[in-house]
């Protein structure tokens, strides 16, 4: 049971890291990757999500739920701090071992810093929110394909 719980927690953590990384890439205005090459980015999101999920229907469901949670937080405008808070709230910190908790905290802190440096603080622009929403929907679609 303990191994099953640990596996589930690692699955959630890896999902959050993967999703956060995809969101970060989608927000980089210098490369405008998602705007200039949406088909390529969509394919990369699908392949990444499907590779991560593999044949595990439960994992697919968790991936979908995580992306849905992020997506639901975008309505009505959001800030990077709110998005960071939502990501952190999804993590069962008390169930992680110390090394995983430190690593995940560092990764999320770096992601937040990169996003603030790239797009600034305050409300996400409508364009940035649309990019995050687009990536989240692609993750959801890929997860549903795997179920």
C-alpha positions as CSV (number, residue, x, y, z in Angstrom):
1,X,0.0,0.0,0.0
2,X,2.8,2.4,0.9
3,X,4.5,1.7,-2.5
4,X,1.2,2.3,-4.3
5,X,0.8,5.7,-2.4
6,X,4.4,6.7,-3.2
7,X,3.9,5.8,-6.8
8,X,0.7,7.9,-6.9
9,X,2.4,10.9,-5.3
10,X,5.4,10.6,-7.7
11,X,2.9,10.5,-10.6
12,X,1.2,13.7,-9.4
13,X,4.6,15.4,-8.9
14,X,5.9,14.4,-12.3
15,X,2.6,15.5,-14.0
16,X,2.8,18.9,-12.3
17,X,6.4,19.3,-13.4
18,X,5.7,18.3,-16.9
19,X,2.7,20.5,-17.1
20,X,4.5,23.5,-15.6
21,X,7.4,23.0,-18.0
22,X,5.0,23.0,-21.0
23,X,3.2,26.1,-19.7
24,X,6.6,27.9,-19.2
25,X,7.6,27.1,-22.8
26,X,4.3,28.3,-24.1
27,X,4.8,31.7,-22.4
28,X,8.2,32.5,-23.8
29,X,7.5,35.5,-26.0
30,X,11.0,35.6,-27.6
31,X,10.4,32.3,-29.4
32,X,6.6,32.6,-29.8
33,X,6.7,28.9,-30.3
34,X,3.1,28.2,-29.6
35,X,1.9,31.0,-31.8
36,X,4.2,30.4,-34.7
37,X,4.1,26.5,-34.6
38,X,0.9,25.4,-32.8
39,X,0.8,22.1,-34.6
40,X,4.4,21.3,-33.6
41,X,3.8,22.3,-30.0
42,X,0.5,20.4,-29.9
43,X,2.2,17.3,-31.1
44,X,5.0,17.7,-28.5
45,X,2.4,18.1,-25.8
46,X,0.5,15.0,-26.9
47,X,3.6,12.9,-27.3
48,X,4.9,14.0,-23.9
49,X,1.6,13.4,-22.1
50,X,1.0,10.0,-23.8
51,X,4.6,8.8,-23.1
52,X,4.2,9.8,-19.5
53,X,0.8,8.1,-19.2
54,X,1.8,4.9,-21.0
55,X,-0.9,2.3,-20.6
56,X,-2.0,3.4,-17.2
57,X,-5.7,4.6,-17.2
58,X,-5.5,5.8,-13.6
59,X,-2.5,7.9,-14.5
60,X,-4.4,9.3,-17.5
61,X,-7.2,10.3,-15.2
62,X,-4.9,12.0,-12.7
63,X,-3.2,13.9,-15.6
64,X,-6.6,15.0,-16.8
65,X,-7.7,16.1,-13.4
66,X,-4.5,18.1,-12.8
67,X,-4.8,19.9,-16.1
68,X,-8.5,20.6,-15.4
69,X,-7.6,22.1,-12.0
70,X,-5.1,24.5,-13.7
71,X,-7.6,25.3,-16.4
72,X,-10.4,26.1,-14.0
73,X,-8.1,28.5,-12.3
74,X,-7.7,30.6,-15.4
75,X,-11.3,31.9,-15.5
76,X,-11.8,35.5,-14.4
77,X,-8.1,36.3,-14.7
78,X,-5.2,35.0,-12.7
79,X,-1.8,36.0,-11.7
80,X,1.4,34.0,-11.7
81,X,1.3,33.9,-7.9
82,X,-2.2,32.4,-8.1
83,X,-1.2,29.9,-10.7
84,X,1.9,29.0,-8.6
85,X,-0.4,28.6,-5.5
86,X,-2.7,26.3,-7.4
87,X,0.1,24.1,-8.6
88,X,1.6,23.9,-5.0
89,X,-1.9,23.2,-3.5
90,X,-2.1,20.0,-5.7
91,X,1.0,18.6,-4.2
92,X,0.7,16.3,-1.1
93,X,3.8,17.9,0.5
94,X,3.5,16.0,3.7
95,X,3.7,12.7,1.8
96,X,6.9,13.5,-0.1
97,X,10.3,12.5,1.1
98,X,12.6,15.4,2.0
99,X,14.7,15.2,-1.2
100,X,11.6,15.2,-3.5
101,X,10.0,18.1,-1.6
102,X,13.2,20.2,-1.9
103,X,13.6,19.4,-5.6
104,X,10.0,20.2,-6.4
105,X,10.0,23.4,-4.4
106,X,13.1,24.5,-6.2
107,X,11.7,23.7,-9.6
108,X,8.4,25.5,-8.9
109,X,10.3,28.5,-7.6
110,X,12.4,28.6,-10.7
111,X,9.4,28.3,-12.9
112,X,7.7,31.2,-11.1
113,X,10.8,33.3,-11.3
114,X,11.1,32.6,-15.1
115,X,7.5,33.4,-15.7
116,X,7.7,36.7,-13.7
117,X,10.9,37.7,-15.6
118,X,9.3,36.8,-18.9
119,X,5.8,38.2,-18.6
120,X,5.8,40.3,-15.4
121,X,3.7,40.2,-12.3
122,X,0.0,41.1,-12.1
123,X,-2.7,39.5,-14.1
124,X,-1.8,37.3,-16.9
125,X,-2.5,39.0,-20.2
126,X,-5.3,37.5,-22.2
127,X,-2.8,36.1,-24.7
128,X,-0.8,34.4,-21.9
129,X,-4.0,32.9,-20.4
130,X,-5.0,31.6,-23.9
131,X,-1.6,30.0,-24.3
132,X,-1.9,28.2,-20.9
133,X,-5.5,27.2,-21.7
134,X,-4.4,25.8,-25.0
135,X,-1.7,23.7,-23.5
136,X,-4.0,22.5,-20.7
137,X,-6.6,21.5,-23.2
138,X,-4.1,19.6,-25.3
139,X,-3.0,17.7,-22.1
140,X,-6.6,16.9,-21.3
141,X,-7.2,15.7,-24.9
142,X,-4.1,13.5,-24.8
143,X,-5.1,12.1,-21.4
144,X,-8.6,11.2,-22.7
145,X,-7.1,9.4,-25.6
146,X,-5.2,7.2,-23.1
147,X,-8.2,6.3,-21.0
